[in-house]
Amino acid sequence: MSVVETAATPAQYVQHHLTHLTLNLKTFTLGEGGGFWTVNLDTLLVSLFIAVFIGTFLFLVSLSMKEIPGKFQNLAEVLLGFVDKTVKETFHGESKLIPPLALVIFMWIFCMNTMDLLPVDFIPRIFGLAGVSHFRILPTADLNATLAMSLTVFGLAIYYNISVKKGYFLKELFTSPFGKWLFPLNILFRLVEECVKPFTLALRLFGNMFAGELIFILIAILPWWSQWLPGGVWAIFHILVITLQAFIFMMLTIVYLSMAHDTH
């Protein structure tokens, strides 16, 4: 939480915190604008930092496995057991990719969501000391990030539909649900169904995390002495949202990939 700078109006303060640090890939210049050749550099940096952190954590735990586990090994085993049980209950096929993929998705999204619990001005002010005027710390409040993750899941689902079902996939595409004589309608329905999945997956995560981020920013506009109660209550509630959104994304990923393996 923070006190709003006297020079900034509430609207300017909100806009400032919702503006990305961008990089133009043509000119390699930092800015605040948008465009096709522009990437949100803050989203990329935070996402990659968390990915490296998770990979390093799991790698170090794997190197220090003991019969009497320590606290980090216990944490890794609890997460692995939870994800493995969820996959076995939901996934109807056999795959060596799905369990580790589900584990990484849950941990990655959960850790990215957790960035929303940091004080609103903490990270931006640190970057401000280096002359960076804008820096958003929450990658999952960026639709580009959530859409990229959901399109990756969509690509895997298409791959498994073709590689596992083979000829049955074409039969399913042309004949389900109205029979072979209405194959144009069947194809249209299937295209709509498949295209809706990645967008709903991305928008659900983005919408919830963007709303949570915005509420924290609005609380930060309040006088400093009145921020603690609403900020504390919202932070406690937001922990549930953070965990639930990571679980839902992981669960739907497993369901979509299970449907891609199902030939019935």
Residue pairs with C-beta under 8 A, 6 or more apart in sequence:
1 119
1 120
1 219
1 220
1 224
1 227
1 228
1 231
2 119
2 120
2 121
2 220
2 224
3 223
3 224
4 10
4 13
4 220
4 221
5 13
8 16
10 221
13 217
13 220
13 221
14 214
14 217
14 218
14 221
16 134
17 120
17 124
17 136
17 217
18 136
18 214
18 217
19 32
19 134
19 136
20 32
20 40
20 41
20 42
20 43
20 134
20 136
20 142
21 30
21 32
21 40
21 41
21 42
21 127
21 132
21 133
21 134
21 135
21 136
22 30
22 31
22 32
22 33
22 34
22 38
22 39
22 40
22 41
23 29
23 30
23 31
23 38
23 39
23 41
24 31
24 33
24 35
24 37
24 38
25 37
25 38
25 39
26 37
30 41
30 132
31 38
32 133
32 134
39 144
40 136
40 142
40 144
40 145
42 134
42 135
42 136
42 137
43 136
43 139
43 142
43 144
43 145
46 112
46 115
46 137
46 138
46 139
47 112
47 139
47 145
50 108
50 111
50 112
50 115
50 139
51 108
53 111
54 104
54 107
54 108
54 111
57 72
57 76
58 76
60 72
61 72
61 73
61 76
64 70
64 72
64 73
65 73
66 73
69 77
79 103
79 106
79 107
80 103
83 99
83 102
83 103
83 106
83 250
84 99
86 102
86 250
86 251
86 254
87 98
87 99
87 102
87 254
90 251
90 254
90 255
90 258
91 98
91 254
91 257
91 258
91 261
92 258
92 261
92 262
93 164
93 258
93 261
93 262
95 257
95 261
98 254
98 257
101 156
101 253
102 250
102 253
102 254
105 149
105 246
105 249
105 250
105 253
106 246
106 247
106 249
106 250
107 246
109 140
109 149
109 205
109 245
109 246
109 249
109 250
110 242
110 243
110 246
112 138
112 139
112 140
112 145
113 138
113 140
113 209
113 241
113 242
113 243
113 245
113 246
114 242
115 137
115 138
115 139
116 137
116 138
116 141
116 209
116 212
116 213
116 216
116 238
116 242
117 235
117 238
117 239
117 242
118 137
120 216
120 217
120 220
121 220
123 135
123 137
124 134
124 135
124 137
127 135
128 135
136 142
138 209
138 213
139 145
140 146
140 205
140 206
140 209
140 245
141 206
141 209
141 210
141 212
141 213
142 206
143 202
143 203
143 206
146 201
146 202
146 203
146 205
146 206
147 198
147 199
147 202
147 206
149 201
149 202
149 205
149 249
150 197
150 198
150 199
150 201
150 202
151 198
151 202
153 198
153 201
153 253
153 256
153 257
154 194
154 197
154 198
154 256
156 257
156 260
157 194
157 197
157 256
157 257
157 259
157 260
158 194
158 260
159 260
160 257
160 260
160 261
161 169
161 260
162 169
164 260
164 261
164 263
165 172
165 260
165 263
168 263
172 190
173 186
173 187
173 190
174 180
174 183
174 186
174 187
175 183
175 186
176 186
176 190
177 186
177 189
178 185
178 186
178 189
179 186
197 256
201 249
201 252
201 253
204 245
204 248
204 249
205 245
205 248
205 249
208 241
208 245
209 241
209 245
212 234
212 238
212 241
212 242
215 234
216 231
216 234
216 238
219 227
219 230
219 231
219 234
220 227
220 231
222 230
